[in-house]
Amino acid sequence: MNSRRATIADVAREAGVSPSTASVVFSGKTPVSDATRARVLDAAAALGYTGPDPLAASLRRGRSGIVGVLQRGPLGIAFTDPVQRTTMDGLADAVASVDASLLLLRPVPGGPVGDSGTAPGPATGAATLATVPLDAAVLIGTIPEAAADVAALRARGVPVVVIEGDAGEGVPRIGLDNHDAERCLAEHVRRLGHTDVAIVTLRSELNVTHDRLGGARDVFPDAPAFATLASSIDEGLRVGRQVFAAGRPTAVLAQSDLLAAGVIRAAEEAGLSVPGDVSVAGFDGVPVDGLAPYELTTMVQPAVEKGRAAGAAVVAMLLGEQPASVTFTSVFRAGNTTGPVPESRGVSPR
């Protein structure tokens, strides 16, 4: 038996056409007649040829066609969190212009960069930012440990872009006005007369968490903060129960819409009406299933545009350019989940 993989030359010979004609049938870059296309595809099927060898194609281009995306925490977040999912959609759209695809990856094993300034080695057999062939990498959010990822990528000469974080000098940042946007939301709540406010935060180690917390505390400096483990309705419910067990704030600022939905459920469990007894605000402006009849008061962020901007930065770097950092602005949206402070609990709204 001959186990040799059929080549495009074999297909061309079988179909009675030139190798270049057979090649364009698979690339789609040049129109060919329907009869020629059918002849080539029939020959390919007979020979078991499924298309050009991706490895050979990448060697010819000098690129792998892969943009790595570092998603901290469970990789499933990229599919279940609506903000992450929408951001990834925008990113994928942008890098498609250079025939690149996205690959979700885990951080470099071993934690932060060591005293020597070098990143730790990868675990045996693990697909990580340190080992996978990449044209570029996008980090979504940064924490102190991300220094190891950036060091490993730079050592390989891989261009890096970061979304909602800071990976150091020379790394383009696609940011959001998290601090100012959260302050805007807090000021809205204060105008309604609220002074007894609790904050439900995203994971405590993320930059975005600290930025939004700072914005809220510009307005409510003494507001207690309750950290969650993920942006989800279940986490909002779990931590919301802690909030209402610890006291009865008249307003809760949640750092995502999913968390806000969970806080609303916790309020209802505690026998509180929203917004009659407690106002709840979110952040993101994403659809939340099962939230009706509530429409969240929130800050709407341009998640798709963030992803597209990151993708545009990747494309620019692959072309040898140095893109500028970009910061997007969120937009306040009033819903029916915030209202005046109950008269028995506070002052009249200003």
C-alpha positions in Angstrom: 0.0 0.0 0.0 1.2 3.5 -0.8 0.6 5.8 2.2 2.0 8.9 0.5 -0.3 11.9 0.9 -1.7 13.0 -2.4 -0.5 16.4 -3.6 -2.1 19.1 -5.7 0.1 18.0 -8.6 -1.4 14.5 -8.3 -4.9 16.1 -8.4 -4.0 18.2 -11.5 -2.6 15.2 -13.3 -5.8 13.1 -12.5 -8.1 16.0 -13.6 -6.1 16.8 -16.7 -5.4 20.4 -15.8 -2.3 22.4 -14.8 -1.2 22.5 -11.1 -1.9 26.2 -11.0 -5.5 25.7 -12.1 -6.0 22.9 -9.5 -4.6 25.2 -6.9 -6.9 28.1 -7.5 -9.9 25.7 -7.3 -9.0 25.2 -3.6 -7.9 28.8 -2.9 -10.9 30.5 -4.6 -8.7 33.4 -5.5 -9.2 33.2 -9.3 -12.5 32.2 -11.0 -12.6 29.0 -13.0 -15.4 27.4 -15.0 -17.9 25.1 -13.3 -16.8 22.2 -15.4 -13.2 22.6 -14.5 -14.0 23.0 -10.8 -16.1 19.8 -10.9 -13.3 17.9 -12.7 -10.7 19.0 -10.1 -12.9 18.2 -7.1 -13.9 14.8 -8.5 -10.2 14.0 -8.9 -9.4 15.2 -5.4 -12.2 13.0 -4.0 -10.9 10.0 -5.9 -7.3 10.5 -4.6 -8.4 11.4 -1.0 -7.0 14.9 -1.3 -8.7 17.3 1.2 -6.8 20.5 0.5 -3.4 22.2 0.8 -1.2 21.1 3.7 -1.7 23.9 6.3 1.9 23.5 7.6 3.3 23.9 4.1 1.1 26.9 3.4 2.2 28.5 6.7 5.9 27.9 5.8 5.4 29.6 2.4 3.7 32.6 4.0 6.1 32.8 6.9 3.2 32.9 9.3 1.2 30.4 11.2 -2.2 32.0 10.7 -2.8 31.8 14.4 -3.5 34.6 16.9 -3.4 33.3 20.4 -5.9 34.7 22.9 -5.0 34.4 26.6 -8.2 33.8 28.6 -7.5 33.7 32.3 -9.7 31.5 34.4 -11.8 28.7 32.8 -11.6 28.8 29.0 -15.4 28.4 28.8 -15.8 32.0 29.9 -15.0 33.0 26.3 -18.2 31.3 25.3 -20.5 31.9 28.3 -19.7 35.4 29.2 -21.6 37.7 26.8 -18.9 40.5 27.0 -16.0 38.1 26.3 -18.0 36.3 23.6 -18.9 39.6 21.8 -15.3 40.9 22.1 -14.0 37.7 20.6 -16.4 38.1 17.7 -15.0 41.5 16.9 -11.5 40.3 17.2 -12.1 37.3 14.9 -13.7 39.6 12.3 -10.7 41.9 12.3 -7.9 39.3 12.0 -9.8 37.5 9.2 -8.5 40.2 6.9 -5.0 38.6 7.2 -6.4 35.0 7.0 -5.8 34.5 10.7 -7.8 32.5 13.2 -8.1 32.6 17.0 -6.8 30.0 19.4 -7.7 30.1 23.1 -4.7 29.5 25.3 -3.8 29.2 29.0 -1.1 31.3 30.7 2.5 30.3 30.9 2.8 27.6 33.6 4.8 28.4 36.7 3.5 31.9 37.8 5.3 35.2 37.6 8.6 35.9 36.0 11.5 34.9 38.3 14.3 37.0 39.6 16.4 36.4 36.5 13.8 38.2 34.4 13.0 35.1 32.3 9.7 33.4 32.0 9.3 29.8 33.4 9.4 26.9 31.1 6.3 25.3 29.8 4.8 22.1 31.2 5.6 19.0 29.2 3.1 18.6 26.4 1.1 21.7 27.3 -0.1 24.0 24.6 0.7 27.5 25.9 1.7 30.9 24.8 5.3 29.7 25.2 5.0 26.8 22.8 2.3 27.2 20.2 3.3 28.7 16.8 1.8 32.2 16.9 1.7 35.3 14.6 0.5 37.5 17.5 -1.2 37.3 20.9 -4.0 39.1 22.6 -4.3 39.3 26.4 -7.7 39.9 27.8 -7.2 41.7 31.1 -4.0 41.6 32.9 -2.9 40.8 36.5 0.6 40.8 38.0 1.2 37.3 36.8 0.7 38.3 33.2 4.3 39.6 33.2 5.4 36.0 32.6 3.2 35.8 29.6 4.4 39.0 28.1 8.1 38.1 28.8 7.7 34.7 27.1 6.0 36.3 24.0 8.5 39.1 23.7 11.4 36.6 23.9 9.9 34.8 20.9 9.3 38.1 19.0 5.6 37.7 19.0 3.6 40.9 18.9 1.3 41.5 21.9 -1.9 43.5 22.3 -3.8 43.7 25.6 -7.6 44.4 26.1 -8.5 46.1 29.3 -5.2 46.0 31.0 -1.6 47.2 31.0 1.2 44.9 29.8 3.9 47.5 29.9 5.6 50.0 27.6 5.4 49.1 23.9 2.3 46.9 24.2 -0.8 48.5 22.6 -3.7 48.8 25.0 -7.4 48.6 24.0 -9.1 50.1 27.0 -12.4 51.2 28.4 -13.2 54.2 30.6 -13.9 51.9 33.5 -13.1 54.4 36.3 -15.1 57.3 34.8 -18.0 55.1 33.7 -18.5 53.5 37.2 -18.3 57.0 38.7 -21.0 58.1 36.4 -23.2 55.3 37.5 -22.4 56.0 41.2 -23.3 59.6 40.7 -26.7 58.6 39.3 -27.4 56.6 42.4 -26.3 59.4 44.6 -28.6 61.8 42.8 -31.4 59.5 43.7 -30.6 60.1 47.4 -28.7 56.9 48.2 -25.9 57.0 50.7 -26.0 53.4 52.0 -24.4 51.6 49.1 -22.7 48.2 48.6 -20.5 47.2 45.7 -20.3 43.7 44.2 -17.1 43.4 42.3 -15.6 41.2 39.6 -12.6 39.0 40.5 -10.4 41.0 42.9 -7.1 40.5 41.0 -8.2 42.1 37.7 -7.2 45.6 36.7 -10.8 46.3 35.5 -12.1 45.5 39.0 -9.8 48.0 40.7 -10.6 50.7 38.1 -14.4 50.3 38.5 -14.1 50.1 42.3 -12.1 53.4 42.3 -14.8 55.1 40.3 -17.5 54.0 42.7 -15.5 55.1 45.7 -14.9 58.5 44.3 -18.6 58.9 45.1 -19.1 56.5 48.0 -15.6 56.2 49.7 -16.8 54.1 52.5 -19.0 51.6 50.5 -18.2 48.0 51.4 -17.1 45.8 48.5 -17.9 42.1 48.1 -15.7 40.2 45.6 -17.0 37.4 43.4 -15.2 34.6 41.6 -16.6 35.2 38.2 -19.1 37.3 36.2 -22.2 35.2 36.4 -25.7 35.2 37.7 -24.9 32.5 40.1 -22.0 34.4 41.6 -24.2 37.5 41.8 -26.8 35.5 43.7 -24.3 34.0 46.1 -22.6 37.3 46.9 -25.8 39.2 46.9 -27.0 36.9 49.7 -23.9 38.0 51.7 -24.7 41.6 51.0 -28.2 41.4 52.4 -27.2 39.2 55.3 -24.6 41.8 56.3 -27.0 44.7 56.2 -29.7 46.4 54.1 -28.1 48.9 51.7 -30.5 50.9 49.7 -28.5 50.5 46.5 -26.0 47.9 45.1 -23.5 48.7 42.3 -22.6 45.5 40.6 -19.6 45.5 38.2 -21.4 43.4 35.5 -24.9 43.0 34.3 -24.8 39.2 35.1 -23.8 40.0 38.7 -26.5 42.6 38.9 -29.1 40.0 37.8 -28.0 37.7 40.5 -28.1 40.5 43.1 -31.7 41.1 42.1 -32.6 37.5 42.7 -30.9 37.7 46.1 -32.9 40.8 46.9 -36.1 39.1 46.0 -35.1 36.1 48.2 -34.7 38.6 51.1 -38.2 39.9 50.5 -37.0 43.2 49.0 -38.5 44.9 46.0 -36.4 46.4 43.2 -36.2 49.3 43.0 -38.7 50.1 45.8 -36.5 48.8 48.6 -33.1 48.5 46.9 -31.8 49.9 43.7 -29.4 47.7 41.6 -27.2 48.8 38.8 -25.0 46.8 36.5 -22.3 47.4 33.9 -21.9 46.2 30.3 -25.2 46.7 28.6 -25.6 43.0 27.5 -28.9 41.0 27.2 -29.6 38.9 30.2 -32.0 36.0 29.8 -34.8 35.8 32.3 -34.4 39.3 33.7 -37.8 40.6 32.6 -39.7 42.6 33.8 -36.5 44.3 34.8 -34.4 46.5 32.5 -31.1 47.1 34.2 -29.7 50.6 34.8 -26.2 50.1 33.5 -23.2 51.4 31.5 -23.2 50.1 28.0 -19.7 49.3 26.7 -18.8 48.7 23.0 -17.5 45.2 23.3 -17.5 44.4 19.6 -15.6 47.6 18.9 -13.0 46.7 21.5 -12.4 43.3 19.8 -12.2 44.9 16.4 -9.7 47.5 17.6 -7.6 44.8 19.1 -7.7 42.9 15.8 -6.8 46.0 13.9 -3.8 46.5 16.2 -2.7 42.9 15.5 -3.0 43.4 11.8 -1.0 46.6 12.0 1.8 45.0 13.9 2.0 42.1 11.5 2.5 44.7 8.8 5.4 46.2 10.7 3.5 49.2 12.1 3.2 50.3 15.7 -0.5 51.0 16.5 -1.6 53.5 19.1 -3.5 52.5 22.2 -7.3 53.2 22.1 -9.7 53.9 24.9 -13.4 53.5 24.4 -16.2 55.3 26.2 -19.3 53.7 27.9 -22.7 55.1 27.7 -25.2 55.4 30.6 -28.5 53.7 30.1 -31.3 54.2 32.6 -33.5 51.2 33.3 -36.2 50.4 35.9 -33.9 48.8 38.5 -32.9 52.1 40.2 -35.1 54.6 41.9 -35.3 57.1 44.7 -34.0 56.0 48.2 -37.0 54.8 50.4 -38.2 57.8 52.4 -37.7 55.9 55.6 -34.1 55.3 54.9 -32.5 58.5 53.5 -32.8 62.0 52.2 -34.9 63.2 49.3 -33.2 62.9 45.9 -31.5 66.0 44.6 
